[in-house]
């Protein structure tokens, strides 16, 4: 079986793109409270702001930890929070 690795930033960006093409989300969140916010790639800043503002991505211990791959639990939590939006 082949293993596939996906990072938290890719999950956040995917959720943002799905929302963008369904109803144009507004990126209104701030990443200032995360000590590693400068590590967010420029292409993903709006996605991360939007996912943080909508409590899809919460970070851990004051960091987003975007350079690490997402665990199964983190991926499931991100997808669940996205699916729970608007309920």
Secondary structure, 3 states (H helix, E strand, C coil): CCCCCCEHHHHHHHHHHHHHHHHCCCCCCCCCCCCCHHHCCHHHHHHHHHHHHCCCCCCECCECCCCCECCHHHHHHHHHHHHHCCC
